[in-house]
Amino acid sequence: MEKKELELLEQLVPSHPDLKSLWDDHILYEKQLEKLEGKKFLTPAEEQQVRQMKKQKLEGKTKMVALLREYATKEG
């Protein structure tokens, strides 16, 4: 995410619960992925879990960016 988007996110999260939920999910996926990817070996189930989390994280980020753009145009 770009610096400008992160700054806007920091401003909007406190007053937009939908955005806060997406951001919280994004952070959670990031931490879980770091933990799994830090392992030397992943089981096939863990590899599938990593793929699924990356997909969910990307979908959430896409929604978050769309909301940021929507809020920016409303407030800007």
N, C-alpha and C positions, 0 to 999 in steps of 0.2 A: 504494500500500500504506500502511496506517495506521502511525503511529509505534509503536504497541504490537506490531504484527506484525513490523516491522523489528527491534525490540529482541529479540523472541523468536527471530527468524531468526538474529541475531548469536550468540545463545547456543547454538542447536541445530546450526548448520552444521558446526562442527568435529567433531561426533560422529555426524552423520547424512549419509552419502555421497549418498544419494538426494536429499536436500534441497540439498546443496552443488552437485550436478550441475544441478539445476533453477535455482538461483540464478546459477551461472556462465553458463548458457545465457541467462537473463534479461538479465544485464549485457551479454553479447555482442550479443544482438539490439538492445539499447538503443543501443549504440555504433554498430552498423552502420546502424540507422535514422537516428540523428543525422547520420551522414556522408551518407547518401543524401538525407535531407530538407533538408540544407544546400545542396544543389545548386539552381541557378536553374532548371534544366530537367531533367526525367527522361524517358528513353526509355520507350516502352511496356513493354519488358522490365524496366526498373528500377521502374516503377510496379507491375508484377505482383510483383516481388521485395519491394517495400515491403508490399504487401497480405499476401503470404504470411508475411513475418517478423512483422507485427503479429498475425496469426492465431496463429502459433506462440508468440509471446511471451505472448499472452493465455491460450492453453491451458496453457502452463507456469506462469503465475501462478495460474491456477485450481487446478492440481495442488499448487502450493506452499502456497497458503492452506489447502487441504484437509489437507495433511500437518501444517501448523502447528497447526491445530485439533485434529487427532488427537494430536499430541505434547503439546499443552497440556493436554488432558484426562487423558492418561496420567500426566503429571508434576504436574499441579495438583491 
